[in-house]
Amino acid sequence: MKNLRLLTSSLLLSLLILSCDDATSTEDSLLNTIAESSDGSESFSTESGSSTTPSGNGNGSEAGLVTAAEWNDLDNWTFWKDLLETEEFTKKPNYWNFHNLNRISVQVKTETGDPVNDKSVRLEKNGTVFWETKTDNLGTAELFVGLPQAVSSVAVEEYVLLVDNKVLNTPIKMFNQGVNEFVLGSAGSAGTKVELAFIVDATGSMSDELEFLKEDLLNVISKVEQETPSLDIMTSSVFYRDVEDDYLVKHSGFTSNVETTLEFIKKQSADGGGDFPEAVHTALNTALTELQWSNRARTRIAFLLLDAPPHNNAIVIRQLQEAIAEAARKGIKIIPITASGIDKETEYLMRSFAITTNGTYVFITNDSGIGNEHLEASVGEYQVEKLNDLMVRLITKYSE
């Protein structure tokens, strides 16, 4: 797990620095942040007013400066439902045609109470599959009815819930009635494979950060190579722009050699874009269909780093709906990481991506002073963390 920390400290944090707006020179911002500390150490303030000293790699391109926070709407469901009743958010589901309030939660355990990982869970009606997903390492699965359109009420007795092709013999509960518990005779083994994909907006606003990213990656690769991974970590990456740019999407498939992914990222440059929306739907489709996700894995995570929404038209929205349903079917948690530049429509959509794939939402904060102004997320009380520590914590949580 120590190698996992080194890997995510280098790759994930660097990618997130990339996603900050380039209006502020990254290297200058980092030097200014360091200079502002009277005792020569770097620090940032948290919500509680405390400070944390980042740990870095010992040179000018230091990891651990960008700050971020996590908010899990699945764990704060009443808050999410109440938020959608507010004037600011009430029209967002119709804007994107993403409706996720009809939630069915499943917990799968063995007879001894151990969580069962990577088992198929399906919701069917008259032989038609309405939602399919897989349990995660905690034995949980989340299913939804009526994602493309609002459904005011669900005749849940018309549906059948299957876990590992076995029918749940008790009546199905919607989430407001409780969690559907399912017991299997044995857990089986999901193995040690951890698949991590990094989907990155590479439009012109990223140029200054991308150059910093290359220098940062050169420094951290040597540290990653010094450790033997405790898990079978597979990495891949997708870079995307928009239509009429030099390219629409580029990708590097899954590999156990992290240097392959890092070399691919180092060769990328930021350009194009222009208008606000970008080709998020194309990037997701590439990540889901071209990266060759494993049928069996301990965890599958796709980090989606962006500072702009997808295009809002009927064709794109339909492709987004299909992509999210496919991610859920494959057991891929989508964890969006939003940087400066997003609006509330984008925040809603990214949180919906996380909800429907049993993921969580991450947003970069202003606490580090790096990048332009970041949108204040419409969430409850949260803890500001160093970005690399936050990402390590999430990967560890979903890989244990």
N, C-alpha and C positions, 0 to 999 in steps of 0.2 A: 504493500500500500504506500510505502515511502516513495517508490518510483512513480506511482499514480499521482502523488502530490507534485513531484517534480514536473511530470508531463503536463498536468493541467495548469500549473503555475506558469509554464512557458507558453504553451499553445493557446489555452483558453484566454488567459489574461491578455496576451498579445493581440489576439483577434478582437477582443473587446476594445482595446485601445484604438485599433483600426476603425471601429465603428463610431468613434467620437467625431464630431464635425471638425473639418480642417481649418476653420476660421481662426483657431488658435494654434500656433505652432506648437507641436507636441513636445519637442525637445526643450524649447524655451519654457513651456508650462512646467515641465518636470524640474528644470533647473530653478525656476522661480519658487516652486513649491518647497524644494529642498532649502533654498536660501532663506525662506521665511521662518524657518525653525531656528530659534535663538541658540539652541544647544547643539546644532549641527545634525540633529536627527529629524526624520520626517514623521509627521503626524497628521491625523484628521479627526474631526469631531464626529461623534455618533449622536443618535437621537437623544440619548440620555445625558449628553454633555461631556462624556468621557472622551479620551483620545487613545488612539492606537498607533503604535510605531510599526510601519511596514518593514518587512524583511525583504531584502533584495539580493542581487547577485554580485554586488560590490563594485559595479562600474556606473557610468553615467546613465545607461539605459536600464533603470532599475524597475523590477517588478514590484507589485504590491502598493502602487500609488493610487490607481483608479478605485473609486468606491462605488458600491452598489448595494442593493437590497433585494430580498426575495419576498414574494407574497403568494401564498397558495390558496386559491379560491375554493378548492375542494375541501380544504380544512376550515374554511370560513364561509360556509355555504349561505348562512343567513345574511351575512354581510353582502355577498354577491347578489342575492335576490333583492335585498333592500336597495342596493345601488342601482339596479335596473328599473326601480320605481322612481328614481330621481329625474328631474327635468334634464339634467346633463346627459344621462345615459339611456333614457327610456326609448329613444328612437334608434339606438345603435344596432340592436338585433335586426331590425328591418333594413337598415342601411346596408348590412353585409349579408343578410339572409342566413345568419348563424343564430340558431335558437337552441339553448342547451339547458333549459330549466327542468326538463323531464328526465331526471337522472335516476338511474338504477345502479346501486352500488353492490358489489359482490366481494365477499371474503372467503377464500378457499384455504382450508387447513387440513392437516392429516388428523388421524384419530388421536394422536398425542399432542395436538395443538400447534404443530410446526406449520409455517406458511408454505404454500405450494406455489412454486414459481414457474412461469412460462407455459401455462396451460391455456388452451383455447376456451373462450367464453363467448357464447352466441345467444342472441335474442332473435327468436323466430316467430313468425305468424303465418299460419297456413302453409308451412314449408318454405316460406321466403325469409331470408336472413335480413333483419332490419339493422342490426349492429353486431359487429364482431371485434373482439379484442383478445388480449392475453393478460394473465395475471403477472404482476411484477414480483420482485424479490420479497415484498412484504405480503404477498398473497392476495393483493387487492386488484380489482378490475372495475372500470367505470363504463357504463353503457348509457346510450341516450336515444330517446324516441323523438322524431320530428325535427332533426337538425336543420334541414333546408327550409322548413316553414313552421310557423308557430302552431302548436297543438295545445288547446286550452285544457283538455282532459284526455287521459289515456285509459282505455278499457284494458287494464293490465291482465285481466283474466283471459283475454284472447291471445296472449303471448306465451311462449315456452322459452325457458331459460336452460341452456345446456352448458355444462362444464366438462371439458375433456370428453365431449360427445355423450355425456350422461345427463339425463333430464333431472332438473330440480323438482323434487316431489312435493314440496310445500308451495303454497301460493306465493307468487312474486310480489315483492314489496317495492313501491316507489321509495325514493330516498327519504321523503318526509315520514315514512312509516318505519324506517329502519334499514339495516343492512341485510342482504340475503347471504346467509351462511351456508357453505357447502363443505362437506367432509369427504375427502378421498382416502383410500386405504393407504397409499404411500405417495410421497412427494416426487419420487424420481430425482433425476439430477439435471439441472440446467447448465452444468459445467461452469467454467471459469471465464468464458469469453465475455468481454465488455466491449461493445461497439459504440464508438463515438464519432459522429459526423459534425463537421463545422460548415455551416452554410452562411456565406458572407456576402454582403452587398459591396460590390467593387466599383461603384460609380465615382465620378470625379471628386466628390466631396471628401473622399477617403485618402487622397494622394499623400498629404503630409504624414498622416498616421501610418500609411503603408510603408514608407521609408523607415520610420522608427521601428515598425514591426520586423522588418528584415534584420536590422541590427540586433534587436532583442532576441530573435530566434537563434541567430548565430551564437549568442552567448549561452543560451540555455540548453542547446542541443548537447553540448559536451557533458553537462550535468546529468541529463537524462540517460546518456549512454553509460554512465558510471554505475548505474543501479540495475539490478535484475528484477523485472516486474513480478509482483506476487500474483497478478492476474494476467490473463491473456488479453492484452489491450490491443484493439484494432482501431486504427484511425483512418479517416477519409475527409475530403473537403470538396465543397462546391462554391465557386465564385460566380456571381451573376451581375448583370447590368440591366439593360433594357433594350427594347426594340430600336432598331436603327443605329445601335452602337456597333463598335468593331466586332464584338461578339455578344452573344446573349447569355451563354453559360459555359463554364469550363469545370471539369471535375477530375479528381484523383480518387480512384477506388480504394476500398478497404485494404489495409496492409498491416502486418505485425511489426514492420520496420517504420518507426515513427519518423525517421529521417526522410523517407519517401514523401510523407505528407508535408513535412517542413520544407523540403526542397520545392515542392509544388507551390506552396504558399509564397515562398521567397521570390519565385519567378513572376508572380502576378503584379499588375500595376493597376492603378485606379484611373478611370477616365469615363467619359460619357455621362449618361443620365440627362440632366437638364431640367425636365419637369419633375414634379414631386413624386408621383408613383413610380415604382420599379417592377421588374418582372419576377416578383416573389413566387407566383404560381409556377413559372417555368423552373425556377430553382428547386422548389419542393418536389415537382414531378421528377426532375433529374435525380434528386437525392433518394427518392423512394424507388425508382425503377432502374437506375444505373449503378448504384453502389453495392448491390448484391448483399443485402442483409442476410444474416444466417437464420435458418429455421429454428435453431436452438441457441440460446444465449442467456447469460445471467441478466444482462441489461442491455438495452439499446436506447441511445440518447442522440437526438439531433438538436444541436444548439443553433438557433436561428438569430444571427446578429444583423440588425438593420436599424436604419434611422428614417425609413420612409415606408409607406404602405404599399400593398399591391394596387393595381388598377381596379377601379370599381365599375365593372360592366357585367352583364349577365353571363357571358362566356367565361370570363376569368373567375367570377364567383363560383360558378358551377365546378370549375376545375379545382378551386380551393376546397370546396366541400368534398369532392372526390379524393383529393390528396390527404385531407385530414382523416377521412374514413379509412383510407388505405394505411396510413400511419398507425391508427388504432388497431387495425386488423393484424398488422405485423408486430404489434407490441412495442412500437417506437414512441418513446416520450419526446414530445417537442417542447423544448425549453427556450422560449423567445428571450432575447436580451436586447432591450431597447435603449438607444442612445439619444443624444440631443437631436431635435428635429421632428420627433413624432408628435401627433396630435391625439385627441381623445378617441377619435374613430379608430386609429391604429392601436391604441392601448386596448380598447375593447376587443378588437379582433385577435391580437396576440394573446390576451388572457383567455379568449375562447379556444384558441389553438391548444393552449396548455391544459385547459379543463377537459377537453374532449379526448385528449391523448394521455390523461392521467399524469400530466407533467406539472410544471410550476412556472411562475412568471418572475423574471429578473429585470430590474431596471437600474441603470446607472444613475447615481445621484450627484449633486453639486458639491458634496463635502470635500472632495479632493481638490477642487478648483481647476480640474483638467477639462478642456473642451468648453463648448458653449453652454448656455443655460439648458438644463434638463427639465423636462416636464415633470411636475409633481404628480406622482401616481395617486389615483383615487382609491386608496387603501387605508387600512387601519394602522395601528401602531406597528412599526417595523424596526428592525435592527440594522444599522449601517455596518457593512463589513468591508474588508479589503476584498476586492473582486476575485483574486486568485484563491483566497481562502474560502470564499463562498462557493466557487465552482468545485473545489476539491470536496467540500462538505456535501454538496449535492451528489456528485458522482459516487462518493463513498456511501452515502445513504442508500442509493439505489443499486449498489453493487455488493453490499454486505451479505 
